[in-house]
Amino acid sequence: MLKITKKVEYALIAVRHLNNKEENNLSSSKEIASLYNIPKPLLAKILQKLARKKIITAVKGPYGGYKIIKNPINIKMSEFFEMMEGPIGLVNCYSESSCDQIDCCSIKDPIKRINNSVKSLFDKMTLAEITC
């Protein structure tokens, strides 16, 4: 089954939350974690990754927190998924080269077409469609 990971799901929730805040209003990881019942340590790692990718920024200090800095309309969903989890692939043989069956695989071409169609769909969607 094709599924979005919890890491991506939580990242989408956090970005949506921050995107819907008024400009210059900050949210702490504690606030977001408690509002959406997300494990705080995992959310903290996700927020750090989003900050490294320049989607959000962290403001330090006693009244610090996070705010969105990149417009979600400028981020393709395929880019977002790949920044959070790596290459989009229905099977590992398209993101890793350790498949023992790749030379004799009878379904690699159909799977590649499906994979390319899924990626194309996410190339056409922006993060704004999910977070606004």
C-alpha positions in Angstrom: 0.0 0.0 0.0 1.2 3.4 -0.9 1.3 5.5 2.3 2.6 8.8 3.5 4.9 8.3 6.5 4.2 9.7 9.9 7.2 12.0 9.5 5.7 13.5 6.3 2.3 13.7 7.9 3.6 15.5 11.0 5.6 17.9 8.8 2.5 18.7 6.8 0.5 19.4 10.0 3.3 21.6 11.3 3.7 23.6 8.1 -0.1 24.0 7.8 -0.3 25.2 11.4 2.6 27.7 10.9 1.2 28.9 7.5 -2.2 29.7 9.1 -0.7 31.8 11.8 -0.7 35.5 11.5 2.5 37.0 10.1 5.2 37.3 12.8 3.3 35.1 15.2 5.4 32.2 16.4 4.5 28.7 17.5 6.7 26.5 19.8 7.2 22.8 19.1 5.5 22.2 22.5 2.4 24.1 21.3 2.2 22.3 18.0 2.9 18.9 19.6 0.1 19.3 22.1 -2.5 20.7 19.7 -2.1 17.8 17.3 -1.1 15.0 19.7 2.3 14.6 18.0 5.3 13.2 20.0 7.4 16.2 20.9 10.8 14.7 20.3 9.8 13.6 16.8 8.2 16.9 16.0 11.4 18.8 17.2 13.5 16.8 14.7 11.0 17.5 11.9 11.0 21.2 12.7 14.8 21.2 12.7 14.8 19.6 9.3 12.3 22.0 7.9 14.4 24.9 9.3 17.6 23.4 7.6 15.6 23.3 4.3 14.7 26.9 4.7 10.9 26.3 4.8 10.6 27.6 8.4 12.9 29.5 10.7 13.6 29.1 14.4 13.5 32.2 16.6 15.5 31.7 19.8 14.7 33.1 23.2 12.0 32.9 25.9 9.4 34.0 23.5 10.8 32.1 20.5 9.3 29.5 18.3 8.9 28.8 14.6 7.5 30.6 11.7 7.1 29.9 8.0 9.4 31.7 5.7 8.9 30.1 2.3 5.6 30.4 0.5 4.1 26.9 0.2 2.9 27.8 -3.4 6.6 27.7 -4.4 7.2 24.1 -3.1 6.1 21.1 -5.2 4.8 18.2 -3.2 7.3 15.9 -4.8 10.1 18.2 -3.5 8.6 18.2 0.0 8.3 14.4 0.1 11.8 14.0 -1.1 13.3 16.5 1.3 11.5 14.7 4.2 12.0 11.1 3.2 14.3 10.8 0.1 13.4 9.8 -3.4 9.8 8.9 -4.2 9.6 5.3 -5.1 7.0 2.5 -4.9 9.8 0.0 -4.6 13.3 0.2 -3.3 15.0 -0.6 -6.6 14.4 2.9 -7.9 16.0 4.6 -4.9 18.6 1.9 -4.0 20.8 -0.3 -6.1 20.9 -3.3 -3.8 18.1 -5.3 -5.5 19.2 -8.9 -6.2 16.4 -9.4 -8.8 16.9 -6.2 -10.9 18.5 -8.1 -13.8 15.7 -10.6 -14.1 12.8 -8.5 -12.9 9.8 -8.9 -15.2 7.8 -5.9 -13.7 10.5 -3.2 -13.5 9.2 -1.3 -16.6 5.5 -1.3 -15.5 6.5 -0.3 -12.0 8.7 2.5 -13.4 5.7 3.8 -15.4 3.5 3.8 -12.3 6.3 5.4 -10.2 6.8 8.1 -12.8 3.0 8.8 -12.9 2.9 9.2 -9.1 5.9 11.5 -9.2 4.3 13.5 -12.0 1.1 13.9 -10.0 3.1 15.3 -7.0 5.1 17.5 -9.4 1.9 19.2 -10.3 0.7 19.8 -6.7 2.1 22.4 -4.4 2.4 22.4 -0.7 -0.1 25.3 -0.7 -2.8 22.9 -1.8 -2.4 20.9 1.4 -1.5 23.7 3.9 -3.9 26.6 3.0 
